[in-house]
Amino acid sequence: MERMAGMMLMMLVPMVALGEVKLFPENGSREVNPDTQLRMVFDEEVQLGEKGCIRVYDKATGKLVDMLDMSIAAGPTERTPDAPGADYIKVPYSYESKVITNRNTRPGTPSAYNKPDKRRFQLTIIGGFSDGFHFYPIIAKGKVATIYLHNNMLDYGKEYYVTIDKGVFRNHDGLKGKKAWTFRTKMKAPDREQRVLTVASDGTGDFSTLQGAMDFIPDYLQGESERRTVKVKKGDYQELVYFRNKNYVTIEGEGRETTLVHYPNNEVFNPHPADIKTNEVKGTFPSRRAAVAADNCEHMIFKDITFKTDCTGQAEGFLLNGDHNYAENVGVIGSGDALQVNGSTYWMNCYISGHGDTVLGRGPSFFNHCTLVSTSTFMWIRNGEENHGNVFVSCTFKGTGKGTSFLAKTSSNKNKSYPHQEAVLLNCTLDNVPEAGWSHEEEALKTAHLWEFNSVDVNGEPIDTSKRNPYSKQLHPVKDAELIGRYSDAKYVLGW
């Protein structure tokens, strides 16, 4: 993935020089997607300032359309402590479909019973989540500065001009006037009935960002089963992605190694509200810490693409909530809790890498011929008795820690244990997994399913399981043949 870091500059269309910088969209451009990211390419490394504003105006009316104030910090840099008495919401979180954007709603408007966060950080509404996300107004990488306007502020059939105050960049005096940087957007959006949409970072597709395409697709409609497809062209897409209430949508890249969607996000930068707990209980307040999150989504297909967080800590590359979802040849790169899955999902030939608790969630998930890489524990499955947990068939587990890459964490979380947790490995290859296999030995594990069958090393030789955690079980090829057969069936595991 590292070789993709420089692809953004390569993917840009030809740009016109203005002084010592080049602009994208180039000055005077037409047919620009409203979800475009603005970019400036310097002849030296970008030097960001801490003052001044970037403004976008409607050229016809002179109306200020959007403004980024560089004196406002992007987001928190230290963990936000929970308020005294913080608890889960008492009724399930409402996913009522509403058109909520930065145009009609103030970012930070509570979407549940949480109190508003009055701290002064950059904030934008993404995917109809009115509480908003902290974001970086500018991300600098070498000589390239990418400017992120507030989502959904530009419209079709408009001409805009951009001004930049002195102080936004330390090595540039800014842009002034109506002619320094202008562009015109496409006259109209794609047809609402269009079933295949394209995303291209160079602006040649229907959309320039994955978020733009997902915002365009209507929310879940009862009885809707005709699939829509979002084809993401190969490239480097540095954007924070969150969408909800989608169904029967395929997101398809041009290759796991060549189509990358990523962003520097984690639990510190975008925490849950201080007065509401999240993540643990079904129906609770949504998490905002993933680089890419598909929330309350069903019958989704993800193919040939990688989702990645650029941060460490509790930071998912991908968070998926919903049932009947499918992923094939998908890469997920995160830190702690790299992949979180709550709801039935089938994973085929996927690559998942993290620093610990690498697969988190309530399940169920069925992994077939997947590769998992983890510095610490591979998973922390938290399913209850109402559904299965994580089942791995013919998968490879590569531990990168020194005696820390256990198969599953079995400890309690803030005094909550998981007596029904289920992690089953069938015909898997284990590399650098501790002899105990499964971490901890708690009384609650007497009812847990920590099962293995036919685990082998990288040479295909049987693993010595004589020192396994005593609460785990080695399945017998004859005595447990029926059990092995059931757990080899994805429909049985997923409830489909």
C-alpha positions as CSV (number, residue, x, y, z in Angstrom):
1,M,0.0,0.0,0.0
2,E,2.9,2.4,0.6
3,R,3.6,2.7,-3.1
4,M,0.1,4.3,-3.5
5,A,1.1,7.3,-1.4
6,G,2.3,9.2,-4.4
7,M,-0.6,8.2,-6.7
8,M,-2.7,11.2,-6.0
9,L,-0.4,13.6,-7.8
10,M,-0.1,11.2,-10.7
11,M,-3.9,11.0,-11.1
12,L,-4.4,14.7,-11.4
13,V,-5.5,16.2,-14.8
14,P,-3.2,18.8,-16.3
15,M,-3.1,22.0,-14.2
16,V,-2.4,25.6,-15.0
17,A,0.3,27.3,-13.0
18,L,-0.5,30.4,-11.0
19,G,2.7,31.9,-9.6
20,E,4.5,29.2,-7.7
21,V,1.4,26.8,-7.4
22,K,-0.6,24.7,-9.7
23,L,-4.4,24.4,-9.2
24,F,-6.9,21.6,-9.4
25,P,-9.5,22.1,-10.8
26,E,-7.4,24.4,-13.0
27,N,-8.5,28.0,-13.2
28,G,-11.4,28.4,-15.5
29,S,-12.3,24.7,-15.5
30,R,-15.8,23.5,-16.6
31,E,-17.6,20.2,-16.0
32,V,-16.3,19.9,-12.4
33,N,-18.0,17.5,-10.0
34,P,-19.5,19.3,-7.0
35,D,-17.9,16.8,-4.6
36,T,-14.4,17.6,-6.0
37,Q,-11.5,18.1,-3.6
38,L,-9.5,21.3,-4.2
39,R,-5.7,20.8,-4.6
40,M,-2.7,23.0,-4.8
41,V,0.7,21.8,-5.9
42,F,3.6,23.8,-4.8
43,D,7.2,23.8,-6.1
44,E,8.4,23.1,-2.6
45,E,7.1,21.2,0.4
46,V,3.8,22.6,1.7
47,Q,4.0,24.8,4.9
48,L,0.6,25.1,6.6
49,G,-0.2,28.2,8.6
50,E,-2.6,28.5,11.6
51,K,-4.7,31.5,10.6
52,G,-6.7,32.9,7.7
53,C,-9.6,31.5,5.8
54,I,-10.4,29.8,2.5
55,R,-13.6,31.0,1.0
56,V,-15.7,29.8,-1.9
57,Y,-18.2,32.2,-3.5
58,D,-21.0,31.8,-6.0
59,K,-19.6,33.9,-8.8
60,A,-23.0,35.0,-10.2
61,T,-24.4,36.2,-6.9
62,G,-21.3,36.9,-4.8
63,K,-22.8,34.8,-2.0
64,L,-20.4,33.1,0.3
65,V,-21.0,29.4,-0.1
66,D,-18.4,27.9,2.2
67,M,-15.5,28.9,4.5
68,L,-12.7,27.1,6.2
69,D,-11.1,28.9,9.2
70,M,-7.6,27.7,9.7
71,S,-7.5,29.1,13.3
72,I,-9.9,26.4,14.4
73,A,-8.2,23.1,15.4
74,A,-9.2,20.0,13.4
75,G,-10.2,17.9,16.3
76,P,-9.2,16.6,19.8
77,T,-5.7,15.2,20.3
78,E,-6.4,13.7,23.7
79,R,-9.0,11.1,24.7
80,T,-12.3,12.6,25.7
81,P,-13.3,11.3,29.2
82,D,-16.8,9.9,29.7
83,A,-19.1,12.1,31.7
84,P,-20.2,10.8,35.1
85,G,-23.2,8.4,34.7
86,A,-22.7,8.0,30.9
87,D,-24.8,5.1,29.7
88,Y,-26.2,3.5,26.5
89,I,-29.3,5.2,25.0
90,K,-32.5,3.7,26.4
91,V,-34.2,3.2,23.1
92,P,-32.6,2.0,19.8
93,Y,-30.9,4.7,17.8
94,S,-33.2,6.2,15.2
95,Y,-32.1,5.7,11.6
96,E,-35.1,7.6,10.2
97,S,-34.3,8.7,6.7
98,K,-33.9,12.5,6.5
99,V,-32.0,14.7,4.1
100,I,-29.5,16.2,6.5
101,T,-26.5,18.2,5.2
102,N,-24.3,21.1,6.1
103,R,-26.7,23.3,4.0
104,N,-29.8,22.8,6.2
105,T,-28.4,21.6,9.6
106,R,-25.9,23.0,11.9
107,P,-23.0,20.5,12.4
108,G,-23.0,19.2,15.9
109,T,-26.8,19.0,16.2
110,P,-27.5,16.0,18.5
111,S,-29.1,13.0,16.7
112,A,-30.0,11.2,19.9
113,Y,-30.3,12.2,23.6
114,N,-26.7,13.4,23.8
115,K,-25.8,16.9,24.8
116,P,-24.2,19.1,22.2
117,D,-20.4,19.1,22.2
118,K,-19.5,22.8,22.5
119,R,-15.8,22.5,22.0
120,R,-14.4,24.5,19.1
121,F,-13.2,22.1,16.4
122,Q,-13.7,21.7,12.7
123,L,-17.0,19.9,12.1
124,T,-18.8,18.7,9.0
125,I,-21.9,16.6,8.4
126,I,-21.2,13.4,6.5
127,G,-23.7,10.9,5.4
128,G,-26.6,12.6,7.2
129,F,-25.0,12.2,10.6
130,S,-26.0,15.5,12.1
131,D,-23.6,15.3,15.1
132,G,-20.9,15.7,12.5
133,F,-17.3,14.6,12.2
134,H,-14.1,16.4,13.0
135,F,-12.0,16.8,9.9
136,Y,-8.8,18.3,8.5
137,P,-9.6,21.4,6.3
138,I,-6.2,20.8,4.6
139,I,-4.1,17.7,4.4
140,A,-0.6,18.4,3.2
141,K,1.6,15.6,1.7
142,G,4.9,16.7,0.3
143,K,4.2,19.4,-2.3
144,V,0.5,18.7,-2.5
145,A,-2.1,20.5,-0.3
146,T,-5.6,19.0,-0.5
147,I,-8.4,21.3,0.6
148,Y,-11.6,19.7,2.0
149,L,-14.7,21.8,1.9
150,H,-17.6,21.1,4.1
151,N,-19.6,18.2,2.5
152,N,-22.4,18.9,0.0
153,M,-21.9,22.7,-0.1
154,L,-21.3,22.9,-3.9
155,D,-24.1,22.5,-6.4
156,Y,-24.6,21.5,-10.1
157,G,-24.7,24.2,-12.7
158,K,-22.8,26.9,-10.7
159,E,-19.7,28.9,-11.2
160,Y,-17.5,29.4,-8.1
161,Y,-14.4,31.4,-7.2
162,V,-12.0,30.6,-4.4
163,T,-10.0,33.1,-2.2
164,I,-7.2,32.2,0.2
165,D,-6.0,34.5,2.9
166,K,-2.4,35.2,3.6
167,G,-1.4,32.9,6.5
168,V,-3.2,29.8,5.4
169,F,0.1,28.8,3.8
170,R,3.4,30.0,5.2
171,N,5.0,29.8,1.8
172,H,2.3,31.5,-0.2
173,D,0.6,34.9,0.0
174,G,-2.8,33.5,-0.9
175,L,-5.3,34.2,-3.7
176,K,-7.5,37.2,-4.1
177,G,-10.2,38.4,-6.4
178,K,-12.9,36.7,-8.6
179,K,-10.5,35.6,-11.3
180,A,-7.6,33.9,-9.4
181,W,-9.3,30.5,-9.1
182,T,-12.6,29.9,-10.7
183,F,-14.4,26.8,-11.9
184,R,-17.8,25.7,-13.1
185,T,-19.6,22.5,-12.0
186,K,-21.4,20.1,-14.3
187,M,-24.8,21.3,-15.4
188,K,-26.7,18.4,-13.9
189,A,-26.4,15.3,-11.7
190,P,-26.5,11.7,-13.1
191,D,-30.0,10.4,-13.7
192,R,-31.6,9.2,-10.5
193,E,-32.4,5.8,-12.2
194,Q,-28.8,5.3,-13.3
195,R,-27.7,2.0,-11.9
196,V,-23.9,2.2,-12.5
197,L,-22.0,5.2,-11.1
198,T,-18.3,5.8,-11.5
199,V,-15.9,7.5,-9.1
200,A,-12.5,8.8,-10.3
201,S,-10.1,10.9,-8.3
202,D,-9.1,12.9,-11.4
203,G,-12.7,14.2,-11.9
204,T,-13.5,12.1,-15.0
205,G,-16.2,10.0,-13.4
206,D,-19.7,10.7,-12.2
207,F,-18.2,11.6,-8.9
208,S,-14.7,12.5,-7.5
209,T,-15.2,10.8,-4.1
210,L,-16.8,7.6,-2.8
211,Q,-18.7,9.7,-0.3
212,G,-20.2,11.8,-3.1
213,A,-21.5,8.7,-4.9
214,M,-23.0,7.2,-1.7
215,D,-24.7,10.5,-0.8
216,F,-26.3,10.5,-4.3
217,I,-27.8,6.9,-3.9
218,P,-31.2,7.0,-2.2
219,D,-31.6,5.6,1.3
220,Y,-33.1,2.2,1.9
221,L,-36.4,1.7,0.3
222,Q,-38.7,-1.1,1.5
223,G,-38.9,-3.8,-1.2
224,E,-35.9,-2.3,-3.2
225,S,-33.8,-5.2,-4.6
226,E,-32.5,-3.9,-7.9
227,R,-28.8,-3.4,-7.3
228,R,-26.8,-0.3,-7.9
229,T,-23.1,-0.4,-8.5
230,V,-20.4,2.2,-7.7
231,K,-17.3,1.6,-9.7
232,V,-14.3,3.2,-8.0
233,K,-11.4,3.7,-10.4
234,K,-7.9,2.9,-9.3
235,G,-6.3,5.7,-7.3
236,D,-5.7,7.2,-3.9
237,Y,-8.9,8.5,-2.2
238,Q,-8.0,10.3,1.0
239,E,-11.5,11.0,2.4
240,L,-13.5,10.2,5.5
241,V,-16.4,8.0,4.4
242,Y,-19.7,7.4,6.3
243,F,-23.0,6.3,4.9
244,R,-26.1,4.8,6.3
245,N,-29.4,3.3,5.3
246,K,-28.2,1.8,2.0
247,N,-29.2,-1.6,0.6
248,Y,-28.4,-3.6,-2.6
249,V,-25.4,-1.4,-3.4
250,T,-22.1,-2.8,-4.8
251,I,-18.9,-0.8,-4.2
252,E,-16.3,-2.2,-6.6
253,G,-12.7,-1.0,-7.0
254,E,-10.2,-1.9,-9.7
255,G,-8.0,-4.0,-7.4
256,R,-7.2,-4.4,-3.7
257,E,-3.7,-3.1,-4.4
258,T,-4.6,-0.2,-6.6
259,T,-7.8,1.3,-5.2
260,L,-7.3,2.7,-1.7
261,V,-9.8,4.7,0.4
262,H,-8.2,6.0,3.6
263,Y,-8.2,8.8,6.2
264,P,-6.5,9.7,9.5
265,N,-9.4,8.9,11.9
266,N,-9.6,7.2,15.3
267,E,-11.4,7.2,18.7
268,V,-9.5,10.3,19.9
269,F,-10.2,12.4,16.8
270,N,-13.9,11.5,16.5
271,P,-15.0,10.1,19.9
272,H,-18.6,9.1,20.9
273,P,-20.5,11.7,22.9
274,A,-19.2,12.0,26.4
275,D,-22.6,11.4,27.9
276,I,-23.5,8.3,25.8
277,K,-21.7,5.0,25.6
278,T,-21.5,3.3,22.2
279,N,-20.3,0.3,20.2
280,E,-21.1,-2.5,22.7
281,V,-24.9,-2.8,22.6
282,K,-27.0,-3.3,19.5
283,G,-29.0,-0.1,18.7
284,T,-26.7,2.2,20.5
285,F,-25.2,5.5,19.3
286,P,-23.1,5.0,16.1
287,S,-19.3,5.1,16.2
288,R,-17.5,7.8,14.3
289,R,-13.9,6.5,14.6
290,A,-13.5,4.5,11.4
291,A,-12.0,5.7,8.2
292,V,-14.8,4.0,6.2
293,A,-18.1,3.2,7.9
294,A,-21.2,1.5,6.4
295,D,-23.9,1.9,9.0
296,N,-27.4,0.2,9.1
297,C,-26.7,-1.2,5.6
298,E,-28.0,-4.5,4.1
299,H,-27.3,-6.6,1.0
300,M,-24.1,-4.6,0.3
301,I,-21.2,-6.0,-1.8
302,F,-17.7,-4.7,-1.4
303,K,-15.1,-5.9,-4.0
304,D,-11.5,-5.3,-5.1
305,I,-10.8,-2.3,-2.8
306,T,-8.9,-1.4,0.4
307,F,-10.1,0.6,3.3
308,K,-7.5,2.0,5.7
309,T,-7.0,4.3,8.6
310,D,-3.9,6.4,8.7
311,C,-4.1,6.6,12.5
312,T,-3.1,4.3,15.4
313,G,-5.1,3.6,18.6
314,Q,-8.7,2.5,18.4
315,A,-9.1,3.0,14.7
316,E,-11.0,0.9,12.3
317,G,-10.1,0.9,8.7
318,F,-13.6,-0.4,8.1
319,L,-16.8,-0.5,10.3
320,L,-19.8,-2.5,8.9
321,N,-23.1,-2.6,10.6
322,G,-26.0,-4.5,9.0
323,D,-27.1,-7.9,7.7
324,H,-26.7,-9.9,4.6
325,N,-23.5,-8.2,3.5
326,Y,-20.6,-9.6,1.4
327,A,-17.0,-8.7,0.9
328,E,-14.6,-10.2,-1.7
329,N,-10.9,-9.4,-2.2
330,V,-11.2,-6.5,0.2
331,G,-8.3,-5.1,2.2
332,V,-8.9,-3.7,5.6
333,I,-5.9,-2.0,7.3
334,G,-6.4,-0.5,10.8
335,S,-4.9,-0.3,14.2
336,G,-6.7,-1.5,17.4
337,D,-10.1,-2.9,16.2
338,A,-9.0,-2.7,12.6
339,L,-12.3,-4.3,11.3
340,Q,-15.5,-4.0,13.3
341,V,-18.5,-6.1,12.1
342,N,-21.9,-6.1,13.7
343,G,-24.3,-8.1,11.5
344,S,-24.1,-11.1,9.2
345,T,-21.3,-10.8,6.7
346,Y,-19.5,-13.2,4.4
347,W,-15.8,-12.5,3.8
348,M,-14.1,-14.1,0.8
349,N,-10.3,-13.8,0.0
350,C,-9.9,-10.7,2.1
351,Y,-6.8,-9.2,3.8
352,I,-7.2,-7.8,7.3
353,S,-4.3,-6.2,9.2
354,G,-4.2,-4.5,12.6
355,H,-2.4,-4.0,15.9
356,G,-4.8,-6.0,18.2
357,D,-8.4,-7.0,18.6
358,T,-8.0,-6.8,14.8
359,V,-11.5,-8.2,14.2
360,L,-14.0,-6.8,16.7
361,G,-17.8,-6.9,16.9
362,R,-20.9,-8.9,17.7
363,G,-20.9,-11.0,14.5
364,P,-21.8,-13.2,12.9
365,S,-19.0,-13.3,10.2
366,F,-17.9,-16.2,8.0
367,F,-14.3,-15.8,6.7
368,N,-13.3,-18.0,3.7
369,H,-9.7,-18.1,2.5
370,C,-8.9,-14.8,4.2
371,T,-5.5,-13.6,5.6
372,L,-5.3,-12.0,9.0
373,V,-2.2,-10.2,10.3
374,S,-2.1,-8.9,13.8
375,T,0.6,-7.7,16.3
376,S,-1.6,-8.6,19.3
377,T,-4.8,-10.6,19.6
378,F,-6.5,-11.4,16.3
379,M,-10.1,-10.9,17.5
380,W,-12.4,-9.9,20.3
381,I,-15.7,-11.4,19.4
382,R,-18.6,-10.3,21.6
383,N,-21.6,-12.2,20.2
384,G,-24.5,-13.2,22.5
385,E,-26.5,-16.4,22.3
386,E,-28.8,-14.9,19.6
387,N,-26.3,-15.3,16.8
388,H,-23.0,-17.0,16.0
389,G,-19.6,-15.3,16.2
390,N,-16.6,-15.6,13.9
391,V,-16.0,-18.7,11.8
392,F,-12.8,-19.0,9.7
393,V,-12.4,-21.7,7.0
394,S,-9.1,-22.2,5.3
395,C,-7.8,-18.9,6.5
396,T,-4.2,-17.8,7.4
397,F,-3.3,-16.1,10.7
398,K,0.0,-14.3,10.7
399,G,1.2,-13.1,14.1
400,T,3.6,-10.2,14.1
401,G,4.0,-9.8,17.9
402,K,6.4,-11.5,20.3
403,G,4.1,-14.0,22.0
404,T,1.1,-11.6,21.8
405,S,-0.7,-12.7,18.7
406,F,-3.4,-14.9,20.4
407,L,-6.3,-16.1,18.3
408,A,-9.0,-14.4,20.4
409,K,-9.3,-12.2,23.5
410,T,-11.5,-13.8,26.1
411,S,-11.3,-11.2,28.8
412,S,-14.1,-9.0,30.1
413,N,-14.7,-5.4,28.9
414,K,-15.4,-3.0,31.8
415,N,-16.9,-5.8,33.9
416,K,-18.9,-7.2,31.0
417,S,-18.1,-10.7,30.0
418,Y,-19.1,-12.7,26.9
419,P,-20.0,-16.2,27.9
420,H,-21.5,-17.1,24.5
421,Q,-18.6,-15.8,22.4
422,E,-17.8,-18.0,19.5
423,A,-14.6,-18.3,17.5
424,V,-14.1,-21.4,15.3
425,L,-11.1,-22.2,13.1
426,L,-11.4,-25.0,10.5
427,N,-8.4,-26.0,8.4
428,C,-6.5,-22.8,9.1
429,T,-2.8,-22.0,8.8
430,L,-1.2,-20.4,11.9
431,D,2.1,-18.5,11.9
432,N,3.6,-17.2,15.1
433,V,0.5,-17.9,17.3
434,P,1.4,-18.6,21.0
435,E,1.1,-22.2,22.2
436,A,-1.9,-21.4,24.4
437,G,-3.7,-20.2,21.3
438,W,-6.4,-18.4,23.1
439,S,-5.7,-15.7,25.7
440,H,-6.8,-15.7,29.4
441,E,-8.6,-18.4,31.4
442,E,-11.8,-17.0,32.9
443,E,-14.7,-18.9,34.5
444,A,-17.1,-17.5,32.0
445,L,-15.3,-19.3,29.2
446,K,-16.8,-22.6,30.2
447,T,-19.8,-21.8,27.9
448,A,-17.7,-20.2,25.1
449,H,-17.0,-21.9,21.8
450,L,-13.2,-21.6,21.2
451,W,-12.8,-24.4,18.7
452,E,-10.2,-25.6,16.2
453,F,-10.0,-28.3,13.7
454,N,-6.9,-29.3,11.7
455,S,-4.8,-26.2,12.3
456,V,-1.4,-26.4,10.5
457,D,1.8,-24.4,10.3
458,V,3.2,-22.6,7.3
459,N,4.7,-25.9,6.1
460,G,1.4,-27.7,6.3
461,E,2.4,-29.7,9.4
462,P,-0.2,-30.2,12.2
463,I,0.1,-27.6,15.0
464,D,1.0,-28.9,18.5
465,T,-2.1,-28.1,20.5
466,S,-1.2,-29.8,23.7
467,K,-0.7,-26.5,25.5
468,R,-3.9,-24.8,24.4
469,N,-6.1,-22.8,26.7
470,P,-8.0,-25.5,28.7
471,Y,-11.3,-23.8,27.8
472,S,-10.7,-24.3,24.1
473,K,-11.6,-27.4,22.2
474,Q,-10.0,-29.4,19.4
475,L,-12.7,-30.8,17.2
476,H,-12.4,-34.5,16.4
477,P,-12.7,-35.5,12.7
478,V,-15.1,-38.4,13.5
479,K,-16.8,-37.5,16.7
480,D,-17.4,-33.9,15.7
481,A,-17.9,-34.5,12.0
482,E,-21.5,-33.2,12.1
483,L,-20.4,-30.1,14.0
484,I,-17.6,-29.5,11.5
485,G,-20.0,-29.8,8.7
486,R,-22.5,-27.3,10.1
487,Y,-19.8,-24.7,10.8
488,S,-18.4,-25.2,7.3
489,D,-21.7,-24.0,6.0
490,A,-21.9,-20.2,5.7
491,K,-25.7,-20.2,5.6
492,Y,-25.8,-22.0,9.0
493,V,-23.3,-19.6,10.6
494,L,-24.9,-16.4,9.1
495,G,-28.5,-17.4,9.4
496,W,-29.2,-16.8,5.7
